[in-house]
């Protein structure tokens, strides 16, 4: 892996930390793109499309670089879905409405991932889905949570690894996917992609 550049098309501290924890120190290039998605779009297609858009932005940004060594770019996007696509809350009212909507119900978290080999046209795009059921928490618990900084840069207005984790009754699927980066699947796809393309 020493002669391969791994580029993360994200500034998410959680994604960066997960890669470093697993022995990869990626080059960080945040994509400058609009992340709005049509609410009537299939959520799995939506996150894969946006992940690919992020990775392609970075591929264009580095076009003149890394010609000597292969560069693999990873883009990811996560949404929560219950009746509609739910992204990051823009303000306190929206955070409250999201958590009220999810209360006592099951929703799913979908993360789209795109891996590109820069300059080659080769890519792998996939989606990981995890089902999450929330407990029947109180209004007071929602209000206390949305007074913290935690909900506002998270799809669905919560972090499973943070203070809201104890409001989760159960999950079916990959825990890391709910954090926003399904590392086990990403590593498997990345290793296979590198092996096949070198």
PyMOL commands that place a pseudoatom at each C-alpha (Angstrom):
pseudoatom trace, name=CA, resn=UNK, resi=1, chain=A, elem=C, hetatm=0, pos=[0.000, 0.000, 0.000]
pseudoatom trace, name=CA, resn=UNK, resi=2, chain=A, elem=C, hetatm=0, pos=[3.049, 2.299, 0.348]
pseudoatom trace, name=CA, resn=UNK, resi=3, chain=A, elem=C, hetatm=0, pos=[3.113, 3.215, -3.349]
pseudoatom trace, name=CA, resn=UNK, resi=4, chain=A, elem=C, hetatm=0, pos=[-0.626, 3.794, -3.581]
pseudoatom trace, name=CA, resn=UNK, resi=5, chain=A, elem=C, hetatm=0, pos=[-2.273, 7.097, -2.717]
pseudoatom trace, name=CA, resn=UNK, resi=6, chain=A, elem=C, hetatm=0, pos=[-5.566, 6.796, -0.866]
pseudoatom trace, name=CA, resn=UNK, resi=7, chain=A, elem=C, hetatm=0, pos=[-7.583, 10.012, -1.044]
pseudoatom trace, name=CA, resn=UNK, resi=8, chain=A, elem=C, hetatm=0, pos=[-10.660, 10.642, 1.071]
pseudoatom trace, name=CA, resn=UNK, resi=9, chain=A, elem=C, hetatm=0, pos=[-13.183, 12.999, -0.530]
pseudoatom trace, name=CA, resn=UNK, resi=10, chain=A, elem=C, hetatm=0, pos=[-14.474, 14.136, 2.855]
pseudoatom trace, name=CA, resn=UNK, resi=11, chain=A, elem=C, hetatm=0, pos=[-13.589, 16.304, 5.836]
pseudoatom trace, name=CA, resn=UNK, resi=12, chain=A, elem=C, hetatm=0, pos=[-15.686, 14.166, 8.207]
pseudoatom trace, name=CA, resn=UNK, resi=13, chain=A, elem=C, hetatm=0, pos=[-13.702, 13.622, 11.422]
pseudoatom trace, name=CA, resn=UNK, resi=14, chain=A, elem=C, hetatm=0, pos=[-15.455, 10.270, 11.887]
pseudoatom trace, name=CA, resn=UNK, resi=15, chain=A, elem=C, hetatm=0, pos=[-14.431, 8.971, 8.454]
pseudoatom trace, name=CA, resn=UNK, resi=16, chain=A, elem=C, hetatm=0, pos=[-10.858, 10.226, 8.834]
pseudoatom trace, name=CA, resn=UNK, resi=17, chain=A, elem=C, hetatm=0, pos=[-10.562, 8.677, 12.297]
pseudoatom trace, name=CA, resn=UNK, resi=18, chain=A, elem=C, hetatm=0, pos=[-11.930, 5.335, 11.096]
pseudoatom trace, name=CA, resn=UNK, resi=19, chain=A, elem=C, hetatm=0, pos=[-9.398, 5.126, 8.271]
pseudoatom trace, name=CA, resn=UNK, resi=20, chain=A, elem=C, hetatm=0, pos=[-6.478, 6.087, 10.523]
pseudoatom trace, name=CA, resn=UNK, resi=21, chain=A, elem=C, hetatm=0, pos=[-7.611, 3.599, 13.174]
pseudoatom trace, name=CA, resn=UNK, resi=22, chain=A, elem=C, hetatm=0, pos=[-7.432, 0.915, 10.479]
pseudoatom trace, name=CA, resn=UNK, resi=23, chain=A, elem=C, hetatm=0, pos=[-3.917, 1.793, 9.372]
pseudoatom trace, name=CA, resn=UNK, resi=24, chain=A, elem=C, hetatm=0, pos=[-4.604, 4.100, 6.408]
pseudoatom trace, name=CA, resn=UNK, resi=25, chain=A, elem=C, hetatm=0, pos=[-3.514, 7.725, 6.581]
pseudoatom trace, name=CA, resn=UNK, resi=26, chain=A, elem=C, hetatm=0, pos=[-5.495, 9.224, 3.680]
pseudoatom trace, name=CA, resn=UNK, resi=27, chain=A, elem=C, hetatm=0, pos=[-4.909, 12.445, 1.820]
pseudoatom trace, name=CA, resn=UNK, resi=28, chain=A, elem=C, hetatm=0, pos=[-7.911, 14.627, 2.705]
pseudoatom trace, name=CA, resn=UNK, resi=29, chain=A, elem=C, hetatm=0, pos=[-9.539, 16.649, -0.084]
pseudoatom trace, name=CA, resn=UNK, resi=30, chain=A, elem=C, hetatm=0, pos=[-13.031, 17.884, 0.835]
pseudoatom trace, name=CA, resn=UNK, resi=31, chain=A, elem=C, hetatm=0, pos=[-15.305, 18.149, -2.217]
pseudoatom trace, name=CA, resn=UNK, resi=32, chain=A, elem=C, hetatm=0, pos=[-16.924, 21.531, -2.854]
pseudoatom trace, name=CA, resn=UNK, resi=33, chain=A, elem=C, hetatm=0, pos=[-20.289, 20.455, -4.188]
pseudoatom trace, name=CA, resn=UNK, resi=34, chain=A, elem=C, hetatm=0, pos=[-23.979, 21.014, -3.474]
pseudoatom trace, name=CA, resn=UNK, resi=35, chain=A, elem=C, hetatm=0, pos=[-25.261, 18.069, -1.425]
pseudoatom trace, name=CA, resn=UNK, resi=36, chain=A, elem=C, hetatm=0, pos=[-28.987, 18.652, -1.916]
pseudoatom trace, name=CA, resn=UNK, resi=37, chain=A, elem=C, hetatm=0, pos=[-30.918, 15.655, -3.206]
pseudoatom trace, name=CA, resn=UNK, resi=38, chain=A, elem=C, hetatm=0, pos=[-34.493, 15.383, -4.474]
pseudoatom trace, name=CA, resn=UNK, resi=39, chain=A, elem=C, hetatm=0, pos=[-36.628, 14.023, -1.614]
pseudoatom trace, name=CA, resn=UNK, resi=40, chain=A, elem=C, hetatm=0, pos=[-38.541, 11.753, -4.015]
pseudoatom trace, name=CA, resn=UNK, resi=41, chain=A, elem=C, hetatm=0, pos=[-35.410, 9.973, -5.245]
pseudoatom trace, name=CA, resn=UNK, resi=42, chain=A, elem=C, hetatm=0, pos=[-34.675, 6.394, -4.161]
pseudoatom trace, name=CA, resn=UNK, resi=43, chain=A, elem=C, hetatm=0, pos=[-32.408, 6.876, -1.111]
pseudoatom trace, name=CA, resn=UNK, resi=44, chain=A, elem=C, hetatm=0, pos=[-29.928, 4.179, -2.111]
pseudoatom trace, name=CA, resn=UNK, resi=45, chain=A, elem=C, hetatm=0, pos=[-29.558, 5.606, -5.607]
pseudoatom trace, name=CA, resn=UNK, resi=46, chain=A, elem=C, hetatm=0, pos=[-29.313, 9.105, -4.123]
pseudoatom trace, name=CA, resn=UNK, resi=47, chain=A, elem=C, hetatm=0, pos=[-26.403, 8.347, -1.787]
pseudoatom trace, name=CA, resn=UNK, resi=48, chain=A, elem=C, hetatm=0, pos=[-24.508, 6.420, -4.458]
pseudoatom trace, name=CA, resn=UNK, resi=49, chain=A, elem=C, hetatm=0, pos=[-24.982, 9.286, -6.922]
pseudoatom trace, name=CA, resn=UNK, resi=50, chain=A, elem=C, hetatm=0, pos=[-23.767, 11.854, -4.404]
pseudoatom trace, name=CA, resn=UNK, resi=51, chain=A, elem=C, hetatm=0, pos=[-20.803, 9.725, -3.306]
pseudoatom trace, name=CA, resn=UNK, resi=52, chain=A, elem=C, hetatm=0, pos=[-19.766, 9.433, -6.962]
pseudoatom trace, name=CA, resn=UNK, resi=53, chain=A, elem=C, hetatm=0, pos=[-20.206, 13.183, -7.453]
pseudoatom trace, name=CA, resn=UNK, resi=54, chain=A, elem=C, hetatm=0, pos=[-17.876, 13.847, -4.485]
pseudoatom trace, name=CA, resn=UNK, resi=55, chain=A, elem=C, hetatm=0, pos=[-15.226, 11.414, -5.735]
pseudoatom trace, name=CA, resn=UNK, resi=56, chain=A, elem=C, hetatm=0, pos=[-15.369, 12.816, -9.282]
pseudoatom trace, name=CA, resn=UNK, resi=57, chain=A, elem=C, hetatm=0, pos=[-14.962, 16.370, -7.978]
pseudoatom trace, name=CA, resn=UNK, resi=58, chain=A, elem=C, hetatm=0, pos=[-11.735, 15.320, -6.264]
pseudoatom trace, name=CA, resn=UNK, resi=59, chain=A, elem=C, hetatm=0, pos=[-10.568, 13.377, -9.325]
pseudoatom trace, name=CA, resn=UNK, resi=60, chain=A, elem=C, hetatm=0, pos=[-10.903, 16.568, -11.385]
pseudoatom trace, name=CA, resn=UNK, resi=61, chain=A, elem=C, hetatm=0, pos=[-9.160, 18.623, -8.687]
pseudoatom trace, name=CA, resn=UNK, resi=62, chain=A, elem=C, hetatm=0, pos=[-6.071, 16.368, -8.702]
pseudoatom trace, name=CA, resn=UNK, resi=63, chain=A, elem=C, hetatm=0, pos=[-5.946, 15.755, -12.455]
pseudoatom trace, name=CA, resn=UNK, resi=64, chain=A, elem=C, hetatm=0, pos=[-2.357, 16.996, -12.799]
pseudoatom trace, name=CA, resn=UNK, resi=65, chain=A, elem=C, hetatm=0, pos=[-1.076, 15.156, -9.731]
pseudoatom trace, name=CA, resn=UNK, resi=66, chain=A, elem=C, hetatm=0, pos=[-0.265, 11.573, -8.723]
pseudoatom trace, name=CA, resn=UNK, resi=67, chain=A, elem=C, hetatm=0, pos=[0.652, 10.523, -12.259]
pseudoatom trace, name=CA, resn=UNK, resi=68, chain=A, elem=C, hetatm=0, pos=[3.597, 8.436, -10.969]
pseudoatom trace, name=CA, resn=UNK, resi=69, chain=A, elem=C, hetatm=0, pos=[1.635, 6.496, -8.368]
pseudoatom trace, name=CA, resn=UNK, resi=70, chain=A, elem=C, hetatm=0, pos=[-1.894, 5.085, -8.569]
pseudoatom trace, name=CA, resn=UNK, resi=71, chain=A, elem=C, hetatm=0, pos=[-4.428, 7.118, -6.594]
pseudoatom trace, name=CA, resn=UNK, resi=72, chain=A, elem=C, hetatm=0, pos=[-7.698, 5.715, -5.301]
pseudoatom trace, name=CA, resn=UNK, resi=73, chain=A, elem=C, hetatm=0, pos=[-10.382, 8.202, -4.250]
pseudoatom trace, name=CA, resn=UNK, resi=74, chain=A, elem=C, hetatm=0, pos=[-13.113, 7.323, -1.763]
pseudoatom trace, name=CA, resn=UNK, resi=75, chain=A, elem=C, hetatm=0, pos=[-16.315, 9.379, -1.631]
pseudoatom trace, name=CA, resn=UNK, resi=76, chain=A, elem=C, hetatm=0, pos=[-19.205, 8.634, 0.722]
pseudoatom trace, name=CA, resn=UNK, resi=77, chain=A, elem=C, hetatm=0, pos=[-22.606, 10.024, 1.603]
pseudoatom trace, name=CA, resn=UNK, resi=78, chain=A, elem=C, hetatm=0, pos=[-25.070, 8.957, 4.300]
pseudoatom trace, name=CA, resn=UNK, resi=79, chain=A, elem=C, hetatm=0, pos=[-28.794, 9.557, 4.721]
pseudoatom trace, name=CA, resn=UNK, resi=80, chain=A, elem=C, hetatm=0, pos=[-31.493, 8.358, 7.069]
pseudoatom trace, name=CA, resn=UNK, resi=81, chain=A, elem=C, hetatm=0, pos=[-34.784, 7.232, 5.538]
pseudoatom trace, name=CA, resn=UNK, resi=82, chain=A, elem=C, hetatm=0, pos=[-38.256, 6.988, 7.045]
pseudoatom trace, name=CA, resn=UNK, resi=83, chain=A, elem=C, hetatm=0, pos=[-41.028, 7.917, 4.603]
pseudoatom trace, name=CA, resn=UNK, resi=84, chain=A, elem=C, hetatm=0, pos=[-38.569, 10.388, 3.038]
pseudoatom trace, name=CA, resn=UNK, resi=85, chain=A, elem=C, hetatm=0, pos=[-34.835, 11.055, 2.745]
pseudoatom trace, name=CA, resn=UNK, resi=86, chain=A, elem=C, hetatm=0, pos=[-33.598, 12.732, 5.929]
pseudoatom trace, name=CA, resn=UNK, resi=87, chain=A, elem=C, hetatm=0, pos=[-30.263, 14.527, 5.772]
pseudoatom trace, name=CA, resn=UNK, resi=88, chain=A, elem=C, hetatm=0, pos=[-28.595, 16.876, 8.264]
pseudoatom trace, name=CA, resn=UNK, resi=89, chain=A, elem=C, hetatm=0, pos=[-30.855, 19.270, 10.187]
pseudoatom trace, name=CA, resn=UNK, resi=90, chain=A, elem=C, hetatm=0, pos=[-30.325, 22.924, 9.272]
pseudoatom trace, name=CA, resn=UNK, resi=91, chain=A, elem=C, hetatm=0, pos=[-31.500, 24.338, 12.597]
pseudoatom trace, name=CA, resn=UNK, resi=92, chain=A, elem=C, hetatm=0, pos=[-32.918, 23.497, 16.015]
pseudoatom trace, name=CA, resn=UNK, resi=93, chain=A, elem=C, hetatm=0, pos=[-36.523, 23.252, 14.829]
pseudoatom trace, name=CA, resn=UNK, resi=94, chain=A, elem=C, hetatm=0, pos=[-35.623, 20.850, 12.037]
pseudoatom trace, name=CA, resn=UNK, resi=95, chain=A, elem=C, hetatm=0, pos=[-33.524, 18.751, 14.443]
pseudoatom trace, name=CA, resn=UNK, resi=96, chain=A, elem=C, hetatm=0, pos=[-36.522, 18.501, 16.783]
pseudoatom trace, name=CA, resn=UNK, resi=97, chain=A, elem=C, hetatm=0, pos=[-38.900, 17.568, 13.961]
pseudoatom trace, name=CA, resn=UNK, resi=98, chain=A, elem=C, hetatm=0, pos=[-36.566, 14.854, 12.669]
pseudoatom trace, name=CA, resn=UNK, resi=99, chain=A, elem=C, hetatm=0, pos=[-36.071, 13.203, 16.063]
pseudoatom trace, name=CA, resn=UNK, resi=100, chain=A, elem=C, hetatm=0, pos=[-39.793, 13.478, 16.796]
pseudoatom trace, name=CA, resn=UNK, resi=101, chain=A, elem=C, hetatm=0, pos=[-40.532, 11.792, 13.436]
pseudoatom trace, name=CA, resn=UNK, resi=102, chain=A, elem=C, hetatm=0, pos=[-38.112, 8.924, 14.213]
pseudoatom trace, name=CA, resn=UNK, resi=103, chain=A, elem=C, hetatm=0, pos=[-39.307, 8.402, 17.799]
pseudoatom trace, name=CA, resn=UNK, resi=104, chain=A, elem=C, hetatm=0, pos=[-40.310, 4.811, 18.618]
pseudoatom trace, name=CA, resn=UNK, resi=105, chain=A, elem=C, hetatm=0, pos=[-39.940, 3.722, 14.979]
pseudoatom trace, name=CA, resn=UNK, resi=106, chain=A, elem=C, hetatm=0, pos=[-37.577, 1.825, 12.748]
pseudoatom trace, name=CA, resn=UNK, resi=107, chain=A, elem=C, hetatm=0, pos=[-35.698, 3.677, 10.018]
pseudoatom trace, name=CA, resn=UNK, resi=108, chain=A, elem=C, hetatm=0, pos=[-32.780, 2.765, 7.835]
pseudoatom trace, name=CA, resn=UNK, resi=109, chain=A, elem=C, hetatm=0, pos=[-29.397, 4.364, 7.323]
pseudoatom trace, name=CA, resn=UNK, resi=110, chain=A, elem=C, hetatm=0, pos=[-27.974, 4.174, 3.801]
pseudoatom trace, name=CA, resn=UNK, resi=111, chain=A, elem=C, hetatm=0, pos=[-24.370, 5.029, 2.973]
pseudoatom trace, name=CA, resn=UNK, resi=112, chain=A, elem=C, hetatm=0, pos=[-23.335, 5.256, -0.653]
pseudoatom trace, name=CA, resn=UNK, resi=113, chain=A, elem=C, hetatm=0, pos=[-19.644, 4.769, -1.387]
pseudoatom trace, name=CA, resn=UNK, resi=114, chain=A, elem=C, hetatm=0, pos=[-17.752, 5.436, -4.610]
pseudoatom trace, name=CA, resn=UNK, resi=115, chain=A, elem=C, hetatm=0, pos=[-14.149, 4.336, -5.131]
pseudoatom trace, name=CA, resn=UNK, resi=116, chain=A, elem=C, hetatm=0, pos=[-12.396, 5.675, -8.225]
pseudoatom trace, name=CA, resn=UNK, resi=117, chain=A, elem=C, hetatm=0, pos=[-8.971, 4.924, -9.611]
pseudoatom trace, name=CA, resn=UNK, resi=118, chain=A, elem=C, hetatm=0, pos=[-7.945, 8.456, -10.566]
pseudoatom trace, name=CA, resn=UNK, resi=119, chain=A, elem=C, hetatm=0, pos=[-7.621, 9.095, -14.293]
pseudoatom trace, name=CA, resn=UNK, resi=120, chain=A, elem=C, hetatm=0, pos=[-8.585, 5.557, -15.344]
pseudoatom trace, name=CA, resn=UNK, resi=121, chain=A, elem=C, hetatm=0, pos=[-12.379, 5.650, -15.636]
pseudoatom trace, name=CA, resn=UNK, resi=122, chain=A, elem=C, hetatm=0, pos=[-12.511, 2.596, -13.343]
pseudoatom trace, name=CA, resn=UNK, resi=123, chain=A, elem=C, hetatm=0, pos=[-14.867, 2.754, -10.400]
pseudoatom trace, name=CA, resn=UNK, resi=124, chain=A, elem=C, hetatm=0, pos=[-16.774, 0.771, -7.790]
pseudoatom trace, name=CA, resn=UNK, resi=125, chain=A, elem=C, hetatm=0, pos=[-20.010, 2.186, -6.409]
pseudoatom trace, name=CA, resn=UNK, resi=126, chain=A, elem=C, hetatm=0, pos=[-22.140, 0.477, -3.769]
pseudoatom trace, name=CA, resn=UNK, resi=127, chain=A, elem=C, hetatm=0, pos=[-24.570, 1.108, -0.928]
pseudoatom trace, name=CA, resn=UNK, resi=128, chain=A, elem=C, hetatm=0, pos=[-24.667, -0.316, 2.592]
pseudoatom trace, name=CA, resn=UNK, resi=129, chain=A, elem=C, hetatm=0, pos=[-27.931, -0.305, 4.568]
pseudoatom trace, name=CA, resn=UNK, resi=130, chain=A, elem=C, hetatm=0, pos=[-28.495, -0.710, 8.324]
pseudoatom trace, name=CA, resn=UNK, resi=131, chain=A, elem=C, hetatm=0, pos=[-31.864, -0.817, 10.090]
pseudoatom trace, name=CA, resn=UNK, resi=132, chain=A, elem=C, hetatm=0, pos=[-32.132, 1.192, 13.315]
pseudoatom trace, name=CA, resn=UNK, resi=133, chain=A, elem=C, hetatm=0, pos=[-35.012, 1.218, 15.823]
pseudoatom trace, name=CA, resn=UNK, resi=134, chain=A, elem=C, hetatm=0, pos=[-35.373, 4.084, 18.295]
pseudoatom trace, name=CA, resn=UNK, resi=135, chain=A, elem=C, hetatm=0, pos=[-36.860, 3.880, 21.773]
pseudoatom trace, name=CA, resn=UNK, resi=136, chain=A, elem=C, hetatm=0, pos=[-39.911, 5.950, 22.706]
pseudoatom trace, name=CA, resn=UNK, resi=137, chain=A, elem=C, hetatm=0, pos=[-37.955, 8.854, 24.251]
pseudoatom trace, name=CA, resn=UNK, resi=138, chain=A, elem=C, hetatm=0, pos=[-39.492, 12.017, 25.685]
pseudoatom trace, name=CA, resn=UNK, resi=139, chain=A, elem=C, hetatm=0, pos=[-39.816, 15.571, 24.360]
pseudoatom trace, name=CA, resn=UNK, resi=140, chain=A, elem=C, hetatm=0, pos=[-37.493, 16.686, 27.166]
pseudoatom trace, name=CA, resn=UNK, resi=141, chain=A, elem=C, hetatm=0, pos=[-34.804, 14.270, 25.979]
pseudoatom trace, name=CA, resn=UNK, resi=142, chain=A, elem=C, hetatm=0, pos=[-35.056, 15.625, 22.422]
pseudoatom trace, name=CA, resn=UNK, resi=143, chain=A, elem=C, hetatm=0, pos=[-34.853, 19.229, 23.641]
pseudoatom trace, name=CA, resn=UNK, resi=144, chain=A, elem=C, hetatm=0, pos=[-31.811, 18.521, 25.811]
pseudoatom trace, name=CA, resn=UNK, resi=145, chain=A, elem=C, hetatm=0, pos=[-30.049, 16.795, 22.902]
pseudoatom trace, name=CA, resn=UNK, resi=146, chain=A, elem=C, hetatm=0, pos=[-30.712, 19.495, 20.322]
pseudoatom trace, name=CA, resn=UNK, resi=147, chain=A, elem=C, hetatm=0, pos=[-29.221, 22.046, 22.723]
pseudoatom trace, name=CA, resn=UNK, resi=148, chain=A, elem=C, hetatm=0, pos=[-25.849, 20.325, 22.121]
pseudoatom trace, name=CA, resn=UNK, resi=149, chain=A, elem=C, hetatm=0, pos=[-23.742, 20.656, 18.952]
pseudoatom trace, name=CA, resn=UNK, resi=150, chain=A, elem=C, hetatm=0, pos=[-23.980, 16.964, 18.147]
pseudoatom trace, name=CA, resn=UNK, resi=151, chain=A, elem=C, hetatm=0, pos=[-27.101, 16.698, 15.918]
pseudoatom trace, name=CA, resn=UNK, resi=152, chain=A, elem=C, hetatm=0, pos=[-26.265, 19.345, 13.349]
pseudoatom trace, name=CA, resn=UNK, resi=153, chain=A, elem=C, hetatm=0, pos=[-23.664, 17.690, 11.127]
pseudoatom trace, name=CA, resn=UNK, resi=154, chain=A, elem=C, hetatm=0, pos=[-25.244, 14.235, 11.245]
pseudoatom trace, name=CA, resn=UNK, resi=155, chain=A, elem=C, hetatm=0, pos=[-27.743, 12.640, 8.864]
pseudoatom trace, name=CA, resn=UNK, resi=156, chain=A, elem=C, hetatm=0, pos=[-30.940, 12.085, 10.810]
pseudoatom trace, name=CA, resn=UNK, resi=157, chain=A, elem=C, hetatm=0, pos=[-29.839, 14.558, 13.474]
pseudoatom trace, name=CA, resn=UNK, resi=158, chain=A, elem=C, hetatm=0, pos=[-28.106, 12.024, 15.714]
pseudoatom trace, name=CA, resn=UNK, resi=159, chain=A, elem=C, hetatm=0, pos=[-24.835, 10.192, 16.332]
pseudoatom trace, name=CA, resn=UNK, resi=160, chain=A, elem=C, hetatm=0, pos=[-25.050, 6.522, 17.308]
pseudoatom trace, name=CA, resn=UNK, resi=161, chain=A, elem=C, hetatm=0, pos=[-21.562, 6.810, 18.799]
pseudoatom trace, name=CA, resn=UNK, resi=162, chain=A, elem=C, hetatm=0, pos=[-22.488, 9.892, 20.825]
pseudoatom trace, name=CA, resn=UNK, resi=163, chain=A, elem=C, hetatm=0, pos=[-24.961, 10.912, 23.500]
pseudoatom trace, name=CA, resn=UNK, resi=164, chain=A, elem=C, hetatm=0, pos=[-27.971, 9.670, 21.489]
pseudoatom trace, name=CA, resn=UNK, resi=165, chain=A, elem=C, hetatm=0, pos=[-26.674, 6.095, 21.382]
pseudoatom trace, name=CA, resn=UNK, resi=166, chain=A, elem=C, hetatm=0, pos=[-28.666, 5.098, 24.471]
pseudoatom trace, name=CA, resn=UNK, resi=167, chain=A, elem=C, hetatm=0, pos=[-31.925, 6.027, 22.674]
pseudoatom trace, name=CA, resn=UNK, resi=168, chain=A, elem=C, hetatm=0, pos=[-31.376, 3.216, 20.178]
pseudoatom trace, name=CA, resn=UNK, resi=169, chain=A, elem=C, hetatm=0, pos=[-33.296, 0.035, 20.918]
pseudoatom trace, name=CA, resn=UNK, resi=170, chain=A, elem=C, hetatm=0, pos=[-31.569, -2.165, 18.345]
pseudoatom trace, name=CA, resn=UNK, resi=171, chain=A, elem=C, hetatm=0, pos=[-29.793, -2.205, 14.990]
pseudoatom trace, name=CA, resn=UNK, resi=172, chain=A, elem=C, hetatm=0, pos=[-29.641, -4.793, 12.216]
pseudoatom trace, name=CA, resn=UNK, resi=173, chain=A, elem=C, hetatm=0, pos=[-26.546, -4.486, 10.098]
pseudoatom trace, name=CA, resn=UNK, resi=174, chain=A, elem=C, hetatm=0, pos=[-23.225, -2.672, 10.235]
pseudoatom trace, name=CA, resn=UNK, resi=175, chain=A, elem=C, hetatm=0, pos=[-22.768, -0.321, 13.227]
pseudoatom trace, name=CA, resn=UNK, resi=176, chain=A, elem=C, hetatm=0, pos=[-20.044, 1.654, 11.395]
pseudoatom trace, name=CA, resn=UNK, resi=177, chain=A, elem=C, hetatm=0, pos=[-22.509, 2.303, 8.589]
pseudoatom trace, name=CA, resn=UNK, resi=178, chain=A, elem=C, hetatm=0, pos=[-24.711, 4.219, 11.038]
pseudoatom trace, name=CA, resn=UNK, resi=179, chain=A, elem=C, hetatm=0, pos=[-21.627, 6.254, 12.002]
pseudoatom trace, name=CA, resn=UNK, resi=180, chain=A, elem=C, hetatm=0, pos=[-21.436, 7.063, 8.278]
pseudoatom trace, name=CA, resn=UNK, resi=181, chain=A, elem=C, hetatm=0, pos=[-18.621, 4.880, 6.945]
pseudoatom trace, name=CA, resn=UNK, resi=182, chain=A, elem=C, hetatm=0, pos=[-19.139, 1.099, 6.558]
pseudoatom trace, name=CA, resn=UNK, resi=183, chain=A, elem=C, hetatm=0, pos=[-15.451, 0.298, 6.926]
pseudoatom trace, name=CA, resn=UNK, resi=184, chain=A, elem=C, hetatm=0, pos=[-15.595, -3.515, 6.634]
pseudoatom trace, name=CA, resn=UNK, resi=185, chain=A, elem=C, hetatm=0, pos=[-17.322, -3.314, 3.231]
pseudoatom trace, name=CA, resn=UNK, resi=186, chain=A, elem=C, hetatm=0, pos=[-15.166, -0.375, 2.082]
pseudoatom trace, name=CA, resn=UNK, resi=187, chain=A, elem=C, hetatm=0, pos=[-11.922, -2.194, 2.941]
pseudoatom trace, name=CA, resn=UNK, resi=188, chain=A, elem=C, hetatm=0, pos=[-13.076, -5.361, 1.165]
pseudoatom trace, name=CA, resn=UNK, resi=189, chain=A, elem=C, hetatm=0, pos=[-14.099, -3.433, -1.968]
pseudoatom trace, name=CA, resn=UNK, resi=190, chain=A, elem=C, hetatm=0, pos=[-10.955, -1.275, -1.922]
pseudoatom trace, name=CA, resn=UNK, resi=191, chain=A, elem=C, hetatm=0, pos=[-8.597, -4.264, -1.558]
pseudoatom trace, name=CA, resn=UNK, resi=192, chain=A, elem=C, hetatm=0, pos=[-10.332, -6.126, -4.395]
pseudoatom trace, name=CA, resn=UNK, resi=193, chain=A, elem=C, hetatm=0, pos=[-10.304, -3.018, -6.605]
pseudoatom trace, name=CA, resn=UNK, resi=194, chain=A, elem=C, hetatm=0, pos=[-6.589, -2.366, -6.016]
pseudoatom trace, name=CA, resn=UNK, resi=195, chain=A, elem=C, hetatm=0, pos=[-5.733, -6.013, -6.681]
pseudoatom trace, name=CA, resn=UNK, resi=196, chain=A, elem=C, hetatm=0, pos=[-7.767, -6.114, -9.906]
pseudoatom trace, name=CA, resn=UNK, resi=197, chain=A, elem=C, hetatm=0, pos=[-6.499, -2.823, -11.319]
pseudoatom trace, name=CA, resn=UNK, resi=198, chain=A, elem=C, hetatm=0, pos=[-2.752, -2.980, -10.660]
for i in range(1, 198): cmd.bond("trace and resi %d" % i, "trace and resi %d" % (i + 1))
show_as sticks, trace
zoom trace
